[in-house]
Amino acid sequence: MMKILVTGGAGYIGSHTCVALMEQGYSLIIVDNFSNSKPPVLENLRKLNDNFIFYNVDVTDEEALEQIFLKHDIEGVIHFAGYKAVGESVAEPLKYYLNNVVSTMILAKVCKKYNVNKFVFSSSATVYGENKVPFKEEMELLPTTNPYGETKAMSERILMDVAKANPIFSVSILRYFNPVGAHESGLIGEDPNGIPNNLMPYITKVAKGDLEKLRVFGNDYPTPDGTGVRDYIHVMDLAEGHVAAYKHLSKGVHIYNLGTGKGTSVLELVHAFEEANGIKVPFQIVERRPGDIAVCYADASKAEKELGWKAKRNIVDMCRDAWRFESRQSR
């Protein structure tokens, strides 16, 4: 049976997408090196569905990747693997360029060699730079505000060039916004190594008492309450967006925003979490974080029109599911 190769499949978005793909009957090969994920994720994935094989491989390791392509009948790839912390990318740009851009090039090269012509790429809304909201796919991309965003923009351009040179290559570039929440089983969720960079796992760790208080980066942005506004999307909606994109792959390059189309501020998310779960989340306003923009939300109408996909879950679902997952984690 033909398989889909999922890089970074033990990560947050990758693992949830694996569940959504397996639910649709796909057989998977998961490749991950646990740089920002943990092996128990795979055990929990198996409790939900075990239609996958796992390889502990770094996607920048061309030789190891080739062995997987030689051994299996691979129909297509979904490429999640990459570092993703905005602040860290500003401090360590080389680490990000080496990992994120090189992995995309090597994966595309191996796909071309073994005639694998279906490629879904996990991109990011950061590629839009400081554009006017809502962000639309046809906008000209402005300079990104951090090296993480730049690695995504560069990877997009590389894949566009590969598709131009190979007319049968089908690429779907998914620019997504701020995934939060967890699978409703509570078995998998966002559990990064170390202190979280993303807002929701930080909130849940404070709610649980693992961290003393939430640090809110800046309250002087030109937004209703001064805190950054983002388009938070439930990770399972996002996962289902990847399945839809894979099913609709056709020759050439197709770009889609996956978001809700609605902006929510940091403080609005904190208050929604408190209300949904009946728990107070102490917070402290601190300096702005380098590389952050004030407002970011999607126009996701193209994905609805062409893929038949639309985000279904709301902020309360996201907060409740995130807390259910965190509550199940042992301290």
C-alpha positions in Angstrom: 0.0 0.0 0.0 1.2 3.5 -0.8 2.2 5.6 2.2 2.4 9.2 3.1 5.7 10.4 4.6 5.1 12.9 7.4 8.2 14.7 8.6 8.0 16.2 12.2 5.1 13.8 12.7 5.8 13.5 16.5 5.5 17.3 16.9 2.4 19.3 17.9 0.7 19.9 14.5 2.3 16.9 12.9 0.9 14.4 15.4 -2.6 15.8 15.2 -2.4 15.7 11.4 -1.3 12.1 11.6 -4.4 11.2 13.5 -6.6 13.0 11.0 -4.9 11.2 8.1 -5.1 7.8 9.7 -8.8 8.4 10.4 -9.2 8.8 6.6 -7.5 5.5 6.0 -4.1 6.7 5.0 -1.0 4.6 6.0 1.9 6.7 7.3 5.6 6.8 7.7 6.5 9.3 10.5 10.0 10.8 10.5 11.1 12.8 13.5 14.3 13.3 15.6 12.5 14.6 18.8 14.3 17.9 18.7 11.1 19.5 20.0 8.9 16.5 20.8 8.9 13.5 23.0 8.9 9.7 22.2 5.7 9.1 24.4 3.7 11.0 21.8 4.1 7.9 19.5 2.7 5.6 22.2 -0.3 7.8 22.6 -0.7 8.0 18.9 -0.8 4.2 18.7 -3.7 4.2 21.2 -5.7 6.3 18.7 -4.5 4.6 15.5 -1.5 2.5 14.8 -1.4 2.6 11.0 2.1 4.1 10.9 5.8 3.2 10.9 8.3 5.4 12.7 11.9 6.4 11.9 14.1 8.4 14.2 15.8 10.4 11.4 16.8 14.1 10.9 15.4 15.3 7.6 18.7 17.1 6.9 20.4 13.6 6.8 20.0 12.8 3.0 21.5 9.3 3.2 19.1 8.2 6.0 16.1 9.8 4.2 17.0 8.0 1.0 17.0 4.6 2.8 13.3 5.3 3.7 12.4 6.2 0.1 14.2 3.0 -1.1 12.4 0.8 1.4 8.8 2.1 1.0 6.3 2.9 -1.7 5.8 6.6 -0.9 2.9 8.4 -2.6 3.5 11.9 -1.1 5.0 13.9 1.7 3.8 16.4 4.3 6.7 18.4 5.6 6.3 19.8 9.1 9.9 19.2 10.4 11.5 22.5 11.4 12.4 24.8 14.3 9.6 27.2 15.1 10.4 29.7 17.9 10.4 33.3 16.7 12.5 34.7 19.6 15.1 31.9 19.3 15.4 32.5 15.5 16.3 36.1 16.1 19.1 35.0 18.6 20.2 32.0 16.5 19.5 32.6 12.9 22.1 30.1 11.5 20.5 27.3 13.4 17.2 28.1 11.7 18.5 28.5 8.2 20.6 25.4 8.4 17.7 23.2 9.7 14.6 24.6 8.1 15.8 25.6 4.6 18.2 22.7 4.2 15.6 20.1 5.2 13.2 21.4 2.6 15.8 21.3 -0.1 17.0 17.7 0.8 13.4 16.4 1.0 12.5 18.0 -2.3 15.6 16.6 -3.9 14.9 13.0 -2.6 11.2 13.3 -3.7 12.4 14.3 -7.2 14.9 11.4 -7.4 12.3 8.8 -6.4 9.5 10.3 -8.4 7.3 11.4 -5.5 5.3 14.3 -6.8 2.9 15.2 -4.0 4.2 17.7 -1.5 2.3 19.5 1.3 4.4 22.2 3.0 3.8 23.5 6.5 4.4 27.3 6.1 3.4 30.1 8.3 1.6 33.5 8.4 4.9 35.0 9.4 5.8 35.1 5.6 3.4 38.0 5.2 5.5 40.4 7.2 3.8 43.5 8.4 1.0 43.4 5.7 -2.5 44.8 6.0 -4.9 42.4 7.8 -6.6 40.1 6.9 -3.8 38.4 5.1 -4.7 37.1 1.7 -2.8 34.5 -0.3 -2.3 36.7 -3.4 -0.7 39.6 -1.4 2.9 40.5 -2.2 5.0 39.2 0.7 6.7 42.0 2.7 10.0 41.4 4.5 9.5 39.0 7.3 10.2 40.3 10.8 12.3 37.3 12.0 14.6 34.6 10.6 12.0 31.9 11.3 9.5 33.6 8.9 12.3 34.0 6.4 13.1 30.3 6.5 9.5 29.6 5.6 9.4 32.2 2.8 12.7 30.8 1.4 11.3 27.3 1.5 8.2 28.4 -0.3 10.2 30.0 -3.1 12.4 26.8 -3.4 9.3 24.6 -3.8 7.8 27.1 -6.3 11.0 26.8 -8.4 11.0 23.0 -8.1 7.4 22.9 -9.4 8.3 25.3 -12.2 11.1 23.0 -13.3 9.0 19.8 -12.9 5.5 20.2 -14.3 4.2 17.1 -12.6 5.2 18.2 -9.2 2.1 19.1 -7.1 2.7 21.5 -4.1 0.3 22.8 -1.5 1.7 25.5 0.7 -0.3 25.9 3.9 0.2 29.2 5.7 -1.2 28.9 9.1 -1.8 31.1 12.0 -1.7 30.2 15.7 -2.7 26.6 16.4 -3.9 25.9 19.9 -5.9 23.2 21.7 -5.5 19.4 21.6 -7.1 16.2 20.4 -10.4 15.7 22.3 -9.1 12.4 23.7 -6.5 14.4 25.8 -3.9 11.8 24.7 -1.9 14.2 22.5 -1.5 18.0 22.6 1.1 20.7 22.7 4.0 19.6 25.0 7.2 21.3 23.9 10.6 20.5 25.4 11.6 23.1 28.0 9.8 26.4 28.7 7.0 26.9 26.1 7.4 29.6 23.4 3.8 29.5 22.4 1.0 31.1 24.4 -1.4 28.3 25.2 1.0 25.7 26.6 2.4 28.6 28.7 -1.1 29.4 30.0 -1.8 25.7 30.8 1.5 25.3 32.7 0.7 28.4 34.8 -2.8 27.1 35.4 -1.4 23.8 36.6 1.1 25.6 38.9 4.3 24.4 37.0 5.1 28.0 36.1 4.4 31.0 38.4 2.8 33.4 36.0 2.3 34.1 32.4 4.5 36.7 30.8 2.6 38.9 28.3 5.0 40.4 25.8 3.9 44.1 25.5 0.7 45.9 26.2 1.4 49.0 24.0 0.5 47.6 20.6 -2.1 49.5 18.5 -4.8 46.9 19.4 -8.0 47.2 21.5 -6.3 46.1 24.8 -2.7 46.8 23.8 -1.7 43.1 23.5 -0.9 41.3 20.3 -3.8 40.0 18.2 -3.6 36.6 16.6 -5.8 34.2 14.7 -6.0 31.2 17.0 -7.1 28.0 15.3 -7.9 24.6 16.9 -5.1 22.2 16.0 -7.7 19.6 14.9 -9.2 22.1 12.4 -5.7 22.7 11.2 -5.0 18.9 10.9 -8.2 18.5 8.9 -7.0 21.3 6.6 -3.9 19.3 5.8 -6.0 16.2 4.9 -8.1 18.4 2.6 -5.0 20.0 1.0 -3.5 16.5 0.4 -6.7 15.2 -1.2 -7.0 18.2 -3.5 -3.4 18.2 -4.7 -3.0 19.0 -8.4 -0.1 20.0 -10.6 1.6 23.3 -9.8 1.7 25.3 -6.6 -1.4 26.1 -4.6 -1.3 28.4 -1.5 -3.9 28.4 1.3 -4.3 30.3 4.5 -5.6 28.0 7.3 -7.1 30.2 10.0 -10.5 31.2 11.4 -10.5 34.8 10.0 -11.0 36.2 13.4 -8.4 37.9 15.6 -8.2 37.4 19.4 -5.8 39.3 21.7 -3.5 37.7 24.2 -5.6 38.9 27.2 -8.9 37.8 25.5 -7.4 34.3 25.2 -6.3 34.4 28.8 -9.8 35.4 30.0 -11.5 32.8 27.7 -9.3 30.1 29.2 -10.2 31.3 32.8 -13.9 31.2 31.9 -13.8 27.9 30.1 -12.0 26.1 32.8 -12.8 28.0 36.0 -9.1 28.7 36.8 -7.3 32.0 37.3 -4.1 32.6 35.3 -1.9 35.2 36.9 0.1 37.3 34.4 2.6 40.0 34.2 3.2 42.5 31.3 6.8 42.5 30.1 8.8 44.0 27.2 7.7 43.3 23.7 9.4 40.3 22.2 11.7 40.9 19.2 10.2 39.9 15.8 6.5 40.0 16.9 4.0 42.0 14.9 0.9 43.7 16.4 -2.0 42.1 14.5 -2.2 38.9 12.4 -5.3 37.1 11.1 -6.3 35.3 8.0 -8.7 35.5 5.1 -9.3 31.8 4.8 -12.1 32.0 2.1 -9.9 30.4 -0.6 -9.4 27.2 1.4 -13.2 27.0 1.9 -13.9 27.6 -1.8 -11.2 25.3 -3.2 -10.7 22.6 -0.5 -14.1 22.6 1.1 -12.4 23.3 4.4 -13.5 25.7 7.2 -12.5 25.9 10.9 -15.4 24.6 13.0 -14.1 24.8 16.6 -14.2 28.0 18.7 -12.0 29.6 21.3 -13.8 27.8 24.2 -13.2 24.4 22.5 -9.5 25.3 22.1 -9.2 26.4 25.8 -11.1 23.4 27.1 -9.2 20.8 25.0 -5.8 22.4 25.8 -6.5 22.1 29.5 -7.8 18.6 29.3 -4.5 17.5 27.7 -2.4 19.4 30.2 -4.4 18.0 33.2 -3.6 14.5 32.0 0.2 15.2 32.0 2.0 14.0 35.1 3.9 16.8 36.9 
